[in-house]
């Protein structure tokens, strides 16, 4: 809208005048007796906008203090655990007819912070993500504020270009000289992209006619692979029975010889080998499959090679550790979650395609004419939403882009190197400390270890001994959760009874903070009787 002389176009004022002329209530009104909230304001239209701004400022201050400063300083518990029935009683969760005041809303927000897990705390090691990055957090806030959905260039121009720039950089790190890709809600969805495109590449008719009448399609993944492979097989109609779990070595890495045996067996059963899913950084053991040797097998039999590097892909940023992914450039596609080892705020996960420039557009598109018109006045190749499984799509690239500009390649590399180094330092502490024992030497930044209470330290390691040890980790986990001192996961794996799995994904973790872990486990578990 052009300005005429000194008269400035003010859309809000115009809306108010139109409402008054029509005899309707002005926007944001609820009569003179309305309670002041972030939704309902006084009868003077937007004259109480200052109250909304005050609410946002106070909420922002609350986020800075409770969601950023305190957790990073360790000036709070990792968790204030309450059982579900107790938490329901402690928090007012009911949704009512009448709105709350701003002060009441702020109090509810404080309750949310008080009863939420502090993943930025230096003693949070429970999942494959942790920490709080300043620039990623700023990017998240900006993304929410702008609130664009990234399906066409016309509604997300800056973010469309940013996503392409970030995708280009990620592909370069993988050794993909050209290709495609998109950000997804998580690694599970990205793995499904790989399986689906492998199917479309195998036979384009699967997209239109489905798999009815087809011989069974078979997926090959290691026995340490992520459960999303099974879920993807179920979701895509392939069937979980058609996921073949390939044997691994003592370190959790897929055995290429076993893979070839399984492929030949599948062919002998008259089924169709569809895709091999290699893993770079398994969830529990942190194992990196031998990608070059797996690529040899895939090329020999003409099978799509997808790599799930959701967790371990961050090693590509490090000259020292990227050798774990040697051969990745020979894969057809990959999954990489930047919200894991790279420390980007949830969610930030990329699906990357090696070459095959138009495959995603052909394999995923539905060509909705109301959104992806081909006669727009700009270059419609920038409308990337049709190759996505989603329609509405959050802008995830901006957080990563802002972090990358803030740190540079060298800063990100230093953070990845630190996470690997601190995992090796912790493994050495475990080996030196009485009552602790490594499950195996770490590959990624997972470290698995057992703790032996006093009652087990001089016992013969019989089957009964291992059964008793199996009960130790759950009791110690209960103690740390109820005291709120730290969070570390545990699990059995294969022939191994329950062991702790500590994850180093937080760039702010120090030698001092990891030393506390062993002290606290010893305090909680020393006198356990099993």
N, C-alpha and C positions, 0 to 999 in steps of 0.2 A: 504494500500500500504506500503510495507516494504521499509526501507531505505537501500541503498547499500553503505557501508563504511561511508564516510562523506557527501555523496550526499543526500540532503533532498528533499523529494517529495514536489513540489510546484505546486498545481493544476492550479493556476491562471497563472503562468509563462508558464506552458505547454499549456494552452488554447491559450495564446498569440502567442506562437511559431507555433502552429498548424494553427492559423488564418493567420500568415504571410506566411507560406509555401504554403497555399492554395490560396494566393492572395486575401483574403477577409479582410474586415475591422475588426480590433480588437474590442472586446467587449467595450461598453461604449464610442464609438466614433461617432462623427458627423462632421468630417472634422475640419480644422483649424480655421474656423470662427464661430464655435458653441458658443452659449451663455452658460455661466456657470450656470447649475442648478443641482438639485439633481438627474437628470436622464441623461442628456447629459453632457459629460465632454470632455476634450481636446483630440487631436488625439494621445496622448502618452499612450493610454490605461487607466490604473488605476493610473497614476502618479498624478492625481488630486483628488484622494480619500480623501486627506486632506481637500478639499473643502466640500465634503459631510459630513465628520466628523464635520467640523466647523458648518455647517448648523444644524446638529443634536444637537450639544452642545448648540447653540444659541436657538434652538427650545426648548430644555430641560430647559434652564434657563428661557425662557418665560413661560413654563408650571409651573415651581416652583413659579415664582413671581405672575403671573396673575391667575393661576388656583388653587394655594394652599395657599400661604402666605396672599395675599390680602383678599380673601374671608374669611379665617379663622379669620383674625384680624378684619373683618368688615370694612376694609379700602377701600370700594367701595360700589356702590349701589347693591342691590339684583338683579335688572334688569334695563337696560336702554331701556325702552319700546319704540318701534316704530311700527306704523301700517305696515302691509305687504307691501303696495306700497311704503311707505317711506323707509323701510329697503332695499327693492330691489334697490332703488336709492342710498342709503348710502353705500351699499357694492357692490363691483365688483364681480359678480357671474358668468360672462360669461366664457365659456370654448372656447379657441381659438386654432388655428393651431400651433402657435409658443409657445415654453415653456417660463416660467417666470424665472427671475433671483432669486437667493437665497434671496436677500434682498427684492424683491417683494413678494416672498412667505412668508417671515417672517412678512411682513406688513399685508398680508392677514390673517395670523394666529392671529395677534394682533386684527384685526377687529372681528374675530370670538369670541375671549375672551370678547371683549368690548360689544358685542351684545348678549351674551349668559347669561342665568340665572345662578346665582351663588348659586348652591345647597349646597355648604359648608358654606355659610354665616350663622351667628347665627340667622338671622331673616327670614330664609326660612323654612316655616312650611306647605307648600302647598300640598305635596304629602306624601305617606307612606314610603318615603325614604328621607334622608337628611344627611348633614354632609360630612366630608372628613376624612377618616381614613388613617393615614400615611402608615401603613403596607399593607393595602388593595390596596392603590394606587401603592406602590412598586410592589406588586404582579401583578397588572394589566399591569404595564409597562413591567415586565419580561415576562409575558404571550404573550404580543404582540411582543416582541423582538424574543422570541423563535419560536412563530408562528406555533405551532404544532396543528394538528387536532386529536381529541381524539376518534378515532374509533378502532384502534388496538394497541396492546402492542408494536409492532415493530416500530411504528412511534411516540409513546408517552409513553415510558416506565416508566419514573419517575411519570408523571402525572396520569397514570393508577393506580399505587400503591397509590398515594396520594388520588385519588378519592375514592378508596376502604376504605382507613383509615378514611376519613372524613365521608363517608356514614355509616360506622360502628359506629362512635361516635354519629351521628345524630339518628340512630336507637336506640341506648342505651338510649338516652335522652327521646325517645318516649316510652320506655318500650318494644320495639320490640326485642325479644331475638335472632331472626334470621330473615332473609329476604333478600331483594334486593332493588334496587333503582338506580336512575340516575339523573344527573343534566340536567336541561331543560332551554329553553330560557326565561321562566317566569312562574308565578303561573298559568296563564290561560292554558298553555300547560300541566303543571303538573296535573291540574284538568281533562284535557282530557285523560291523561294516566289512571287516576283512573276509569273514566267512561268506557273507552275502555277495560281495563282489567276485569272490572266487567262483561262486556258483554261477553268477551271470556270465563271467568270462568262459566258463566251461560250456554253457549252453544258454544263449539269450532267451530261449523259449521258457526257461524256468520263471522268468519275471512275469510273463503273460499267462502262461498255462499252468504254472505251479509244477510240483514234482509228481503229480498223479501219473501213474504208468511208468515212472522212471525206476531204474534199478536203484537200490539204496545208495545214498551218498555217505562217504565215510570221512571223518575228521580224525587226525592223529595229533595227540598232544601227550606230553610226559605225565607220569603219575604224580608229579609235583606241580602240575599246571594249575592255573586259577580256575575256580569253579564256574566262572563266567563262560567258559567254553561249553560246559554242560548246559547252562541256561540258554546260551545262544543256539545250541543245537535244538533244544526244546522249542524255543521261541520261533525259530525259522522253519520248523516242521521237519527237520532232519532226523530228530529223535536221539535221545541220550544213549540208547543202545548202540548207536553208530558213532560214538566217540570212543576211539581206541586209545587206552592209556599205555604209553610206551614206557618200558623199563628205564630206570635211571641208575647211575653209578652210586658209589658210596657217598658222594658229595651232593647228590640230588640233580645231576646233569643228565639230560637225555642221552641214551646210547644210540648212536647212528646205526650200528649193526642191528639192534633190536627194531629200530624204525623200519629198516629195509625188510626185515622178516615180516613185520606186521603188514606192510604194503603188499608184499607178495601173497600173504595169506588172504588179504582182502580181495585181491584180484582173483584168487582161486575160488573164493566164495561167490564170484560174479557180482561183486559190489564195485562202486566207482570211487576210487581215492579222490577226495575233493581238495583238501587243504591240510598242510602240516603246520601246526602252531608251535613254534619254538618259544622259549621263555628266557628273557634276560632279566634276572632278578626274581626268583620264585618267592612267593609270599612268606613262607615259613623259613626255609633254609637260606634264601638269598642266592640261589644257584644260577649261574649263567650257562645256558646250553651252548654246545660247540657249534656255532652258527655256520661256519665254513663247511664243516663235514655234513651238516644237515642239508645245506644248500646243494652239495654234491648229489645227495640222494634225491632231492626234489627235482633237480635238473635231469637226472638219469631217467626218472619216471614221468616227467612233465607235470608235476603237481605244484599248485600254488603254495608259496612259502610265506606265511604270516608270522610276525614276531610280536609277542606280547612283552614289550619293554616298559609297561606301565610303571613299574617300580624302579628297575635298574637302568632305565634310559639316561638318567642324569649323568652317568659315567661318560657319556659321549662328550661332555663339556670339559673333561679332564684329559690332558695329554698323558698323565700317569696311569689312568685307569680305563681309558677307552678301549684298550686291547681286549677287555672282557666281551666286547661286542664286535670283534673282528669277523667280517663276513656279512655284516648287516646290509651292506650295499648290494648284496646279491638277493635280498628278499624282495617279494612283490609288494608287501605292505607291512605296516607296523603300528602298534599302539604305544603311546608315550604320555603318561600323566605328569604334567608339570606341577600339579599340586602335591606331588609326593616328594621325591628327592630334591627337586629344585625349589621347593618351599613357597610356591605360588598359593594364594588363597583358593580354597575350594570354591567353585570347581574350575579346573583347567586341564583338559585332556584332549590330546590331538590324535586323529587318525591320519596317517601319511601313506600316500600311494606312490610307488616307484614307477615313473613313466606312465603309460596308458592314460594320456592326458584327458581324454573325453569319456573314460570309462565310468566315472562317478555320475556324470551328467546323464549318460545313457542308462546306467544300471539303477539309478535311484530316482530319477525324475518322474513327476506326474503331470507336468506341464499345465498347472492351474492357470487359466487365462485371466482370472481376476487379479492375479498377483505378478505373474511372470510374463507379461505381455512382451511380444517381440517387436512391436512398433513404437517403443519409447524413443524419446529424442536423444538419449545418451547411449553409450555402449553397454548393451544388456549382458555382456559377458561378465560384468561385475555384479550381477544379481546371482549370488551364489546359493541362495536358499533352497533351490529346487534339487540340489544334489544332497541335501541333508535329509535325514529321517524325520527331523522335526519340522514344524512350521515356525512358531515362535521360538526364538533361540537367543539366549543370553549372550552378551558380549564378553567372552572369556579372554580374548587375545589382548585386551587393553592392559589388564593386570600384569601379564607377562611382559608385554612391550615396555611398560613403564619401569618395571624392575630391571629389564635388560639395559635400558638407557641409563638408569641410575647406577648400575654396577659395571656395565660393560662386560665383554667376554672374560676379561681377567678376573673381575670380581666374582662372577658366577663360578669360574674354575676354582678360585680359592675356597669358596664355600663348599663345593663338592669334595675337594681334596681334604678339607677339614673334617667333613663327615666320615670319609673313609679312614682318615688318620685316627680320629677319636674312637672309632669302632675297633681298630687294631690295638689301641692303647687299652681299651676296656678289656679286650680279649686277653691281653697280657696280665692285667690285674686279676682276672679270673684264674688264670693258670698259676699265679703266685699265691693266691689266697687260700688258706685252709678251709675246707668245707665246700669249695666250689670246683666245678669241672666243666670244661667246654664240651659241647656236643660234637663240634667240628670247627676247624679253622674257618673264619668268615671269608666269604667271597664278596658279596655286596656289604651293606652296612648293617645287616642283621647279625646279631650275636646270640646263639643259643647256648644255654648253660643250665646245669643242675646245681641245686643247693642241697647239701646233706646236713640235716640236724645232728646234734650230738648222738642221738640214739642210733644212728646208722653209720657213723664214721668208721667204726672198727668191725663192721659186719661183713661176712662173706657175701659176694654178689651173686646170690642164687635167684631163681625166679621169684621166690617170696620176697627177697630184698627189693627187687624192682617193683613189685606190686605195692610194697610199702612206700617206696620213693614216689610212686605215682600220686600218692595222696598229699604230698608235701606242698607242691606248688599252689594248689587251690586254697590251702589254709593260709599260706603267706599272702596270696593275692587278696583274700578276704581281709586280712589284717591291714594291708596297705590302703585298700579302698576305704575301710571304715575309719582309719586314722587320717586319710586324705593326704598322705605324705608323697605318694607317687603312683603312677599307673604303668604297669608293665604286663604284657600279655603272656599267657602260657598255653601250651597245647601238647598233645602227643603227635607223633609223626612216624608213620611206618612202624618199625620195630621199637622206636624210642618211646619210653613212657613220658609223662608230662615233664616238660622242661620250660624254662623261661625263655622268651624271645624278646630281646630288647632291640628297639629300632632307633637308629641314629638318622633322623631327618631334620633335626633342628640345628641350624647353623650357629646358634648362640650357646650350645652345650659346651661346657668346659671340663677340664680334667678334675676339678674340684667337685663339680656337680655329679659326675659319673662315679667318683669315689664314694659319694654318699649312698649310691644305690647298693653297693655291697654291704656297707655298714648297716643300712636299714633292713635289708633282707636277713642279715645275721641276727639283728635285734629281734625281728619278728619270728624267725624260724628256729633259732638255736635250741630252744627247749621243747619244741614240738615232739609229741609222742605219737608214733604211727605203728 
